[in-house]
């Protein structure tokens, strides 16, 4: 469903991705972990076609994303939803209008149907009381939930999550984890999740990959990541669960 082959990317002479290769099967939940600045979000942006690699290729459903014409990229992006860490909401629209926007833009449904769909997602994410609030009135966690609701109204085949549980309390984090699992179970959604939250990673992942110095140093099922023999992986995952980490 998603494949990266030898992807390299540098910014101002600093290598961020150094030959990253990975593949996701349809319906898989794949988690990327690693310290800040290791290229996790940059990887998501390559999959979404927001960045082109300096070398290597990105394929979505067997179709090459990088270097493709803009109409091809847009067609591939229509299969995706992206939950940005920042929320990426439009500040002058209400919560309802932000969530409804993808449906309104496509003009495929009457207004009453759109409202019913949006109300369902609001209830699902505990946002019903925020329906007519503006983004500036929301906490960071609420903004993230609104962003997720906006993604879910489109029923995408692929969802890319950038730190979906960051800033959320444990109860809401479990709600987000449950939604990620539900998207897989009920709709076969393929998910790539970037996170520092190892509790969440172990809860939702089919496989976990760790990025370090621009490369994937281990990719395996959660149980093997948790008990990794790689000293860098072991120190990272224990540090994220138990306390601070210092990697030499």
TITOR-858259 format. One line per field, with one value per residue: x, y, z of N, C-alpha, C in turn; residue number from 0; residue in one letter. Coordinates in steps of 0.02 Angstrom, whole numbers, always signed. Example, Ala and Ser with C-alpha at 12.3 -4.5 7.8 and 13.67 -1.06 7.14 Angstrom:
2
n_x	[+660 | +642];
n_y	[-284 | -112];
n_z	[+390 | +354];
ca_x	[+615 | +684];
ca_y	[-225 | -53];
ca_z	[+390 | +357];
c_x	[+660 | +645];
c_y	[-165 | +2];
c_z	[+390 | +394];
k	[0 | 1];
r	[A | S];
//
This chain:
248
n_x	[+41 | +94 | +255 | +424 | +576 | +740 | +746 | +810 | +847 | +897 | +923 | +983 | +1113 | +1114 | +1090 | +938 | +854 | +922 | +928 | +807 | +704 | +550 | +397 | +220 | +84 | -83 | -206 | -125 | -58 | +68 | +201 | +311 | +452 | +568 | +696 | +675 | +692 | +740 | +683 | +553 | +427 | +461 | +467 | +329 | +284 | +342 | +271 | +144 | +166 | +205 | +334 | +471 | +589 | +770 | +835 | +791 | +626 | +447 | +302 | +128 | +4 | +64 | +86 | +195 | +236 | +328 | +391 | +283 | +151 | +52 | -86 | -90 | -29 | -126 | -234 | -186 | -173 | -305 | -341 | -296 | -289 | -229 | -169 | -113 | +17 | +5 | -128 | -181 | -294 | -421 | -425 | -530 | -646 | -782 | -781 | -870 | -877 | -743 | -728 | -824 | -776 | -699 | -803 | -893 | -816 | -807 | -937 | -1033 | -1135 | -1295 | -1332 | -1394 | -1357 | -1219 | -1211 | -1259 | -1160 | -1049 | -1092 | -1096 | -958 | -915 | -979 | -917 | -787 | -801 | -835 | -951 | -1002 | -919 | -954 | -989 | -885 | -737 | -572 | -476 | -528 | -505 | -420 | -254 | -262 | -398 | -400 | -325 | -410 | -516 | -453 | -432 | -564 | -601 | -526 | -582 | -712 | -701 | -679 | -549 | -428 | -300 | -220 | -118 | -33 | +29 | +104 | -19 | -70 | -7 | -7 | -130 | -241 | -233 | -356 | -415 | -312 | -321 | -444 | -413 | -320 | -407 | -490 | -401 | -375 | -506 | -528 | -446 | -500 | -637 | -640 | -526 | -420 | -261 | -129 | -5 | +91 | +170 | +254 | +299 | +250 | +261 | +177 | +59 | +109 | +140 | +12 | -62 | +11 | +52 | +177 | +333 | +448 | +610 | +685 | +848 | +980 | +945 | +917 | +829 | +844 | +793 | +655 | +509 | +392 | +288 | +320 | +451 | +519 | +500 | +579 | +705 | +870 | +953 | +1053 | +1025 | +891 | +835 | +870 | +802 | +662 | +641 | +673 | +572 | +462 | +494 | +570 | +687 | +802 | +967 | +1063 | +1216];
n_y	[-61 | +64 | +118 | +152 | +178 | +178 | +315 | +477 | +631 | +797 | +950 | +1107 | +1058 | +966 | +799 | +717 | +608 | +455 | +354 | +281 | +142 | +61 | -32 | -38 | -143 | -159 | -103 | -109 | -51 | +54 | +108 | +243 | +281 | +382 | +501 | +682 | +773 | +672 | +642 | +593 | +660 | +716 | +602 | +568 | +678 | +654 | +540 | +595 | +674 | +804 | +837 | +805 | +674 | +687 | +582 | +414 | +335 | +354 | +261 | +246 | +135 | +69 | +170 | +296 | +428 | +538 | +663 | +653 | +716 | +858 | +833 | +695 | +678 | +741 | +657 | +542 | +594 | +610 | +489 | +492 | +543 | +669 | +693 | +824 | +876 | +1004 | +1030 | +1115 | +1194 | +1302 | +1464 | +1557 | +1488 | +1398 | +1256 | +1159 | +1199 | +1183 | +1044 | +1002 | +1048 | +968 | +892 | +988 | +1054 | +956 | +941 | +837 | +795 | +834 | +975 | +936 | +802 | +816 | +886 | +788 | +689 | +759 | +789 | +660 | +627 | +725 | +684 | +561 | +596 | +668 | +805 | +877 | +988 | +1086 | +1125 | +1249 | +1330 | +1433 | +1400 | +1468 | +1464 | +1340 | +1207 | +1137 | +997 | +980 | +1042 | +951 | +840 | +892 | +906 | +770 | +727 | +797 | +730 | +602 | +615 | +598 | +467 | +400 | +295 | +286 | +345 | +468 | +501 | +626 | +628 | +592 | +579 | +672 | +794 | +758 | +697 | +543 | +472 | +525 | +496 | +357 | +349 | +399 | +301 | +191 | +231 | +228 | +92 | +50 | +106 | +26 | -102 | -95 | -31 | -61 | +28 | +93 | +141 | +259 | +305 | +430 | +446 | +487 | +423 | +284 | +194 | +209 | +170 | +32 | -11 | +6 | -33 | -136 | -155 | -81 | +46 | +112 | +266 | +329 | +438 | +463 | +340 | +182 | +86 | -24 | -128 | -200 | -314 | -256 | -325 | -370 | -252 | -195 | -280 | -263 | -302 | -208 | -79 | +60 | +68 | +1 | +88 | +202 | +163 | +125 | +241 | +328 | +272 | +262 | +372 | +513 | +511 | +482 | +473 | +418];
n_z	[+0 | +44 | +3 | +30 | -48 | -25 | +18 | +23 | +104 | +125 | +215 | +194 | +189 | +291 | +326 | +337 | +308 | +265 | +153 | +178 | +184 | +177 | +195 | +193 | +222 | +157 | +269 | +379 | +536 | +563 | +657 | +686 | +780 | +874 | +916 | +930 | +780 | +699 | +580 | +570 | +548 | +427 | +349 | +345 | +270 | +147 | +107 | +94 | -15 | +3 | +11 | -98 | -119 | -111 | -163 | -210 | -199 | -180 | -161 | -181 | -165 | -272 | -363 | -414 | -310 | -290 | -396 | -480 | -587 | -538 | -536 | -524 | -400 | -322 | -340 | -276 | -147 | -114 | -65 | +62 | +235 | +344 | +503 | +578 | +691 | +741 | +723 | +622 | +591 | +518 | +563 | +557 | +542 | +617 | +732 | +682 | +545 | +507 | +517 | +426 | +306 | +207 | +150 | +106 | +10 | -89 | -131 | -137 | -58 | +17 | +126 | +247 | +263 | +274 | +394 | +482 | +473 | +520 | +651 | +703 | +708 | +795 | +914 | +930 | +963 | +1077 | +1065 | +1050 | +1121 | +1078 | +952 | +889 | +923 | +903 | +834 | +912 | +1038 | +1088 | +1175 | +1155 | +1145 | +1110 | +985 | +913 | +914 | +839 | +716 | +688 | +678 | +563 | +468 | +476 | +423 | +288 | +263 | +233 | +145 | +190 | +335 | +402 | +547 | +650 | +796 | +874 | +1006 | +1083 | +1209 | +1258 | +1386 | +1484 | +1469 | +1352 | +1265 | +1260 | +1197 | +1069 | +1029 | +1026 | +920 | +813 | +806 | +779 | +653 | +576 | +602 | +563 | +439 | +369 | +361 | +319 | +420 | +466 | +600 | +687 | +837 | +1008 | +1112 | +1193 | +1259 | +1186 | +1060 | +1080 | +1101 | +983 | +870 | +728 | +678 | +728 | +692 | +717 | +693 | +674 | +667 | +534 | +478 | +476 | +614 | +677 | +641 | +687 | +767 | +904 | +1027 | +1009 | +990 | +1115 | +1193 | +1139 | +1077 | +1029 | +1083 | +1072 | +1033 | +1143 | +1249 | +1210 | +1207 | +1338 | +1404 | +1358 | +1417 | +1552 | +1592 | +1566 | +1425 | +1369 | +1232 | +1177];
ca_x	[+0 | +142 | +324 | +480 | +635 | +803 | +730 | +859 | +827 | +940 | +904 | +1041 | +1173 | +1107 | +1053 | +884 | +839 | +982 | +915 | +754 | +662 | +500 | +335 | +161 | +30 | -150 | -237 | -75 | -42 | +142 | +221 | +381 | +475 | +635 | +705 | +658 | +740 | +767 | +652 | +489 | +377 | +485 | +444 | +258 | +275 | +358 | +215 | +89 | +184 | +219 | +405 | +501 | +656 | +830 | +850 | +744 | +558 | +389 | +246 | +64 | -35 | +101 | +94 | +249 | +214 | +378 | +401 | +221 | +114 | +12 | -152 | -79 | -19 | -190 | -275 | -160 | -189 | -376 | -347 | -264 | -304 | -169 | -181 | -53 | +30 | -19 | -200 | -189 | -363 | -431 | -443 | -591 | -703 | -801 | -764 | -914 | -858 | -678 | -738 | -866 | -744 | -685 | -865 | -921 | -775 | -821 | -1006 | -1064 | -1189 | -1335 | -1311 | -1419 | -1316 | -1154 | -1217 | -1267 | -1095 | -1006 | -1117 | -1075 | -887 | -910 | -997 | -866 | -726 | -817 | -829 | -1017 | -1011 | -874 | -975 | -990 | -828 | -683 | -510 | -441 | -558 | -493 | -355 | -215 | -290 | -461 | -383 | -303 | -469 | -553 | -416 | -446 | -634 | -601 | -499 | -627 | -773 | -688 | -669 | -490 | -397 | -237 | -217 | -52 | -41 | +90 | +97 | -91 | -90 | +31 | -47 | -194 | -241 | -234 | -422 | -424 | -262 | -350 | -497 | -380 | -295 | -464 | -513 | -353 | -389 | -571 | -521 | -418 | -545 | -701 | -634 | -464 | -377 | -188 | -109 | +64 | +87 | +232 | +239 | +346 | +210 | +273 | +116 | +15 | +140 | +130 | -60 | -95 | +54 | +69 | +250 | +363 | +515 | +645 | +730 | +904 | +1030 | +921 | +906 | +790 | +892 | +756 | +584 | +487 | +329 | +297 | +352 | +523 | +544 | +500 | +634 | +758 | +941 | +989 | +1058 | +994 | +819 | +818 | +875 | +748 | +595 | +637 | +673 | +507 | +413 | +515 | +601 | +729 | +849 | +1027 | +1096 | +1283];
ca_y	[+0 | +119 | +92 | +198 | +141 | +215 | +386 | +521 | +701 | +842 | +1020 | +1151 | +1018 | +918 | +740 | +699 | +539 | +429 | +288 | +247 | +96 | +27 | -45 | -51 | -180 | -130 | -116 | -113 | +8 | +56 | +163 | +265 | +313 | +410 | +566 | +740 | +791 | +614 | +635 | +558 | +700 | +722 | +541 | +576 | +728 | +621 | +497 | +639 | +712 | +873 | +843 | +756 | +656 | +702 | +519 | +362 | +341 | +342 | +232 | +239 | +88 | +53 | +229 | +338 | +494 | +590 | +680 | +646 | +777 | +880 | +801 | +628 | +685 | +758 | +596 | +500 | +625 | +600 | +427 | +501 | +595 | +685 | +724 | +862 | +887 | +1071 | +1035 | +1144 | +1216 | +1369 | +1502 | +1597 | +1443 | +1362 | +1185 | +1125 | +1215 | +1152 | +973 | +992 | +1077 | +921 | +871 | +1047 | +1067 | +906 | +954 | +773 | +780 | +891 | +1005 | +898 | +742 | +838 | +901 | +725 | +657 | +798 | +779 | +593 | +630 | +766 | +642 | +508 | +624 | +708 | +875 | +905 | +1054 | +1134 | +1128 | +1317 | +1368 | +1449 | +1367 | +1505 | +1449 | +1269 | +1185 | +1101 | +930 | +985 | +1057 | +888 | +799 | +922 | +887 | +700 | +724 | +822 | +676 | +544 | +625 | +580 | +394 | +388 | +229 | +294 | +402 | +483 | +534 | +656 | +634 | +600 | +582 | +724 | +846 | +731 | +661 | +471 | +449 | +543 | +458 | +290 | +359 | +405 | +234 | +149 | +252 | +203 | +20 | +43 | +121 | -34 | -159 | -86 | -3 | -82 | +87 | +88 | +198 | +270 | +347 | +455 | +459 | +476 | +390 | +212 | +158 | +209 | +129 | -39 | -25 | +9 | -50 | -202 | -152 | -18 | +59 | +167 | +306 | +355 | +464 | +460 | +271 | +137 | +40 | -85 | -129 | -265 | -314 | -221 | -365 | -373 | -185 | -186 | -319 | -259 | -310 | -149 | -35 | +125 | +57 | -16 | +148 | +248 | +143 | +126 | +311 | +358 | +244 | +267 | +436 | +543 | +468 | +513 | +427 | +443];
ca_z	[+0 | +47 | -1 | +23 | -72 | -23 | +19 | +53 | +106 | +164 | +219 | +206 | +198 | +347 | +306 | +383 | +291 | +232 | +123 | +215 | +146 | +217 | +159 | +234 | +190 | +164 | +333 | +433 | +576 | +566 | +701 | +683 | +840 | +869 | +949 | +891 | +728 | +664 | +513 | +572 | +514 | +358 | +316 | +330 | +217 | +84 | +89 | +73 | -74 | +20 | -3 | -143 | -94 | -151 | -196 | -192 | -224 | -137 | -198 | -147 | -205 | -332 | -405 | -389 | -288 | -302 | -467 | -519 | -603 | -480 | -535 | -499 | -328 | -290 | -341 | -223 | -83 | -100 | -28 | +126 | +283 | +382 | +567 | +593 | +762 | +757 | +713 | +555 | +581 | +490 | +623 | +550 | +536 | +677 | +734 | +634 | +476 | +494 | +506 | +366 | +247 | +152 | +118 | +72 | -50 | -141 | -153 | -155 | -12 | +39 | +189 | +304 | +269 | +299 | +465 | +518 | +474 | +565 | +719 | +724 | +725 | +856 | +970 | +936 | +991 | +1135 | +1046 | +1033 | +1150 | +1044 | +882 | +861 | +948 | +856 | +854 | +965 | +1103 | +1103 | +1200 | +1105 | +1136 | +1073 | +915 | +882 | +903 | +783 | +656 | +675 | +654 | +493 | +428 | +476 | +384 | +219 | +259 | +191 | +145 | +225 | +380 | +429 | +611 | +678 | +869 | +886 | +1076 | +1118 | +1240 | +1279 | +1449 | +1472 | +1446 | +1282 | +1227 | +1248 | +1147 | +1004 | +1013 | +1007 | +854 | +764 | +798 | +747 | +581 | +546 | +608 | +529 | +371 | +336 | +349 | +328 | +461 | +488 | +659 | +718 | +907 | +1063 | +1164 | +1185 | +1280 | +1127 | +1007 | +1095 | +1101 | +917 | +813 | +702 | +678 | +750 | +665 | +749 | +653 | +712 | +621 | +465 | +454 | +519 | +646 | +691 | +623 | +711 | +803 | +968 | +1079 | +998 | +1003 | +1188 | +1220 | +1088 | +1094 | +1005 | +1143 | +1060 | +1037 | +1212 | +1290 | +1190 | +1227 | +1411 | +1424 | +1344 | +1463 | +1622 | +1608 | +1514 | +1389 | +1341 | +1186 | +1160];
c_x	[+43 | +212 | +372 | +541 | +695 | +794 | +784 | +834 | +874 | +911 | +965 | +1103 | +1169 | +1063 | +1001 | +863 | +896 | +970 | +862 | +712 | +613 | +438 | +280 | +111 | -36 | -179 | -189 | -71 | +32 | +162 | +295 | +397 | +545 | +637 | +686 | +713 | +768 | +732 | +585 | +435 | +396 | +464 | +371 | +246 | +294 | +301 | +156 | +105 | +196 | +293 | +424 | +570 | +711 | +852 | +801 | +673 | +507 | +332 | +185 | +20 | -3 | +113 | +147 | +224 | +264 | +389 | +339 | +191 | +68 | -56 | -146 | -69 | -85 | -235 | -252 | -177 | -262 | -389 | -325 | -299 | -242 | -190 | -116 | -45 | +2 | -94 | -217 | -261 | -365 | -462 | -508 | -653 | -718 | -776 | -805 | -890 | -789 | -687 | -775 | -830 | -729 | -747 | -897 | -883 | -792 | -892 | -1042 | -1126 | -1230 | -1315 | -1333 | -1378 | -1247 | -1158 | -1223 | -1200 | -1049 | -1027 | -1096 | -1002 | -876 | -926 | -943 | -805 | -740 | -813 | -896 | -1026 | -968 | -895 | -969 | -934 | -779 | -619 | -473 | -468 | -542 | -425 | -318 | -242 | -355 | -448 | -363 | -362 | -512 | -519 | -430 | -517 | -638 | -574 | -550 | -689 | -764 | -680 | -608 | -465 | -333 | -243 | -146 | -60 | +26 | +77 | +23 | -111 | -51 | -16 | -115 | -188 | -248 | -301 | -431 | -372 | -289 | -406 | -467 | -353 | -351 | -490 | -466 | -364 | -456 | -568 | -492 | -468 | -607 | -694 | -570 | -416 | -304 | -165 | -34 | +61 | +157 | +216 | +300 | +314 | +216 | +213 | +68 | +43 | +128 | +56 | -88 | -55 | +51 | +145 | +272 | +432 | +546 | +693 | +785 | +958 | +1010 | +907 | +862 | +838 | +859 | +684 | +558 | +419 | +341 | +334 | +428 | +556 | +551 | +560 | +695 | +828 | +982 | +993 | +1025 | +918 | +798 | +819 | +818 | +681 | +589 | +637 | +606 | +454 | +430 | +544 | +646 | +779 | +908 | +1060 | +1163 | +1291];
c_y	[+63 | +89 | +150 | +157 | +188 | +290 | +425 | +593 | +740 | +912 | +1061 | +1112 | +967 | +860 | +722 | +627 | +513 | +358 | +248 | +205 | +62 | +15 | -62 | -90 | -144 | -151 | -120 | -47 | +6 | +117 | +179 | +302 | +340 | +478 | +623 | +755 | +733 | +601 | +600 | +596 | +710 | +661 | +545 | +624 | +700 | +576 | +537 | +679 | +786 | +889 | +790 | +738 | +680 | +640 | +466 | +378 | +325 | +317 | +227 | +194 | +71 | +111 | +274 | +407 | +548 | +601 | +674 | +714 | +794 | +847 | +729 | +630 | +699 | +697 | +548 | +528 | +617 | +536 | +434 | +552 | +606 | +720 | +758 | +872 | +954 | +1078 | +1064 | +1164 | +1286 | +1413 | +1540 | +1554 | +1411 | +1290 | +1147 | +1137 | +1187 | +1079 | +959 | +1010 | +1026 | +898 | +928 | +1060 | +1018 | +909 | +890 | +758 | +842 | +913 | +964 | +835 | +760 | +852 | +837 | +689 | +692 | +788 | +711 | +594 | +672 | +724 | +589 | +533 | +670 | +782 | +909 | +975 | +1107 | +1149 | +1198 | +1361 | +1382 | +1414 | +1402 | +1492 | +1378 | +1259 | +1149 | +1031 | +930 | +999 | +993 | +843 | +826 | +903 | +814 | +691 | +745 | +769 | +619 | +553 | +603 | +504 | +376 | +316 | +229 | +353 | +407 | +525 | +561 | +670 | +641 | +605 | +635 | +777 | +822 | +696 | +586 | +445 | +464 | +508 | +388 | +294 | +362 | +337 | +188 | +166 | +226 | +129 | +9 | +57 | +61 | -91 | -153 | -65 | -22 | -25 | +69 | +150 | +199 | +323 | +366 | +472 | +451 | +434 | +314 | +171 | +153 | +165 | +55 | -59 | -33 | -24 | -124 | -209 | -83 | -13 | +118 | +200 | +334 | +375 | +454 | +392 | +233 | +85 | -24 | -76 | -198 | -258 | -282 | -261 | -367 | -305 | -174 | -222 | -318 | -270 | -250 | -98 | +33 | +119 | +44 | +45 | +197 | +226 | +142 | +197 | +344 | +334 | +263 | +335 | +461 | +494 | +509 | +461 | +456 | +448];
c_z	[+0 | +45 | -11 | +4 | -73 | -21 | +57 | +50 | +151 | +162 | +238 | +225 | +254 | +324 | +359 | +371 | +247 | +207 | +159 | +167 | +195 | +174 | +208 | +193 | +200 | +232 | +391 | +470 | +591 | +605 | +692 | +747 | +828 | +902 | +902 | +840 | +689 | +597 | +513 | +533 | +441 | +318 | +298 | +272 | +149 | +60 | +63 | +10 | -61 | +12 | -54 | -117 | -140 | -190 | -170 | -215 | -170 | -180 | -154 | -191 | -271 | -379 | -374 | -372 | -306 | -377 | -510 | -534 | -545 | -478 | -510 | -423 | -293 | -288 | -286 | -154 | -65 | -62 | +45 | +170 | +325 | +446 | +589 | +668 | +784 | +755 | +645 | +541 | +551 | +543 | +618 | +538 | +604 | +675 | +684 | +563 | +458 | +477 | +441 | +302 | +192 | +115 | +79 | +7 | -107 | -168 | -175 | -113 | +4 | +109 | +249 | +316 | +297 | +373 | +507 | +526 | +524 | +638 | +746 | +746 | +788 | +918 | +983 | +973 | +1051 | +1124 | +1033 | +1060 | +1117 | +972 | +852 | +890 | +891 | +880 | +910 | +1034 | +1127 | +1134 | +1144 | +1092 | +1097 | +999 | +878 | +867 | +845 | +717 | +638 | +649 | +581 | +446 | +421 | +434 | +311 | +209 | +215 | +196 | +187 | +272 | +407 | +492 | +635 | +752 | +889 | +959 | +1116 | +1146 | +1264 | +1347 | +1435 | +1445 | +1372 | +1238 | +1211 | +1196 | +1077 | +983 | +991 | +938 | +800 | +752 | +763 | +673 | +544 | +544 | +564 | +456 | +336 | +322 | +363 | +365 | +471 | +543 | +682 | +790 | +952 | +1118 | +1155 | +1209 | +1222 | +1072 | +1018 | +1088 | +1030 | +861 | +794 | +699 | +700 | +719 | +701 | +701 | +698 | +663 | +548 | +437 | +502 | +548 | +670 | +670 | +641 | +745 | +872 | +1021 | +1072 | +1006 | +1079 | +1220 | +1174 | +1118 | +1071 | +1063 | +1133 | +1064 | +1109 | +1257 | +1274 | +1218 | +1303 | +1437 | +1413 | +1393 | +1535 | +1640 | +1553 | +1485 | +1365 | +1298 | +1166 | +1085];
k	[0 | 1 | 2 | 3 | 4 | 5 | 6 | 7 | 8 | 9 | 10 | 11 | 12 | 13 | 14 | 15 | 16 | 17 | 18 | 19 | 20 | 21 | 22 | 23 | 24 | 25 | 26 | 27 | 28 | 29 | 30 | 31 | 32 | 33 | 34 | 35 | 36 | 37 | 38 | 39 | 40 | 41 | 42 | 43 | 44 | 45 | 46 | 47 | 48 | 49 | 50 | 51 | 52 | 53 | 54 | 55 | 56 | 57 | 58 | 59 | 60 | 61 | 62 | 63 | 64 | 65 | 66 | 67 | 68 | 69 | 70 | 71 | 72 | 73 | 74 | 75 | 76 | 77 | 78 | 79 | 80 | 81 | 82 | 83 | 84 | 85 | 86 | 87 | 88 | 89 | 90 | 91 | 92 | 93 | 94 | 95 | 96 | 97 | 98 | 99 | 100 | 101 | 102 | 103 | 104 | 105 | 106 | 107 | 108 | 109 | 110 | 111 | 112 | 113 | 114 | 115 | 116 | 117 | 118 | 119 | 120 | 121 | 122 | 123 | 124 | 125 | 126 | 127 | 128 | 129 | 130 | 131 | 132 | 133 | 134 | 135 | 136 | 137 | 138 | 139 | 140 | 141 | 142 | 143 | 144 | 145 | 146 | 147 | 148 | 149 | 150 | 151 | 152 | 153 | 154 | 155 | 156 | 157 | 158 | 159 | 160 | 161 | 162 | 163 | 164 | 165 | 166 | 167 | 168 | 169 | 170 | 171 | 172 | 173 | 174 | 175 | 176 | 177 | 178 | 179 | 180 | 181 | 182 | 183 | 184 | 185 | 186 | 187 | 188 | 189 | 190 | 191 | 192 | 193 | 194 | 195 | 196 | 197 | 198 | 199 | 200 | 201 | 202 | 203 | 204 | 205 | 206 | 207 | 208 | 209 | 210 | 211 | 212 | 213 | 214 | 215 | 216 | 217 | 218 | 219 | 220 | 221 | 222 | 223 | 224 | 225 | 226 | 227 | 228 | 229 | 230 | 231 | 232 | 233 | 234 | 235 | 236 | 237 | 238 | 239 | 240 | 241 | 242 | 243 | 244 | 245 | 246 | 247];
r	[X | X | X | X | X | X | X | X | X | X | X | X | X | X | X | X | X | X | X | X | X | X | X | X | X | X | X | X | X | X | X | X | X | X | X | X | X | X | X | X | X | X | X | X | X | X | X | X | X | X | X | X | X | X | X | X | X | X | X | X | X | X | X | X | X | X | X | X | X | X | X | X | X | X | X | X | X | X | X | X | X | X | X | X | X | X | X | X | X | X | X | X | X | X | X | X | X | X | X | X | X | X | X | X | X | X | X | X | X | X | X | X | X | X | X | X | X | X | X | X | X | X | X | X | X | X | X | X | X | X | X | X | X | X | X | X | X | X | X | X | X | X | X | X | X | X | X | X | X | X | X | X | X | X | X | X | X | X | X | X | X | X | X | X | X | X | X | X | X | X | X | X | X | X | X | X | X | X | X | X | X | X | X | X | X | X | X | X | X | X | X | X | X | X | X | X | X | X | X | X | X | X | X | X | X | X | X | X | X | X | X | X | X | X | X | X | X | X | X | X | X | X | X | X | X | X | X | X | X | X | X | X | X | X | X | X | X | X | X | X | X | X | X | X | X | X | X | X];
//
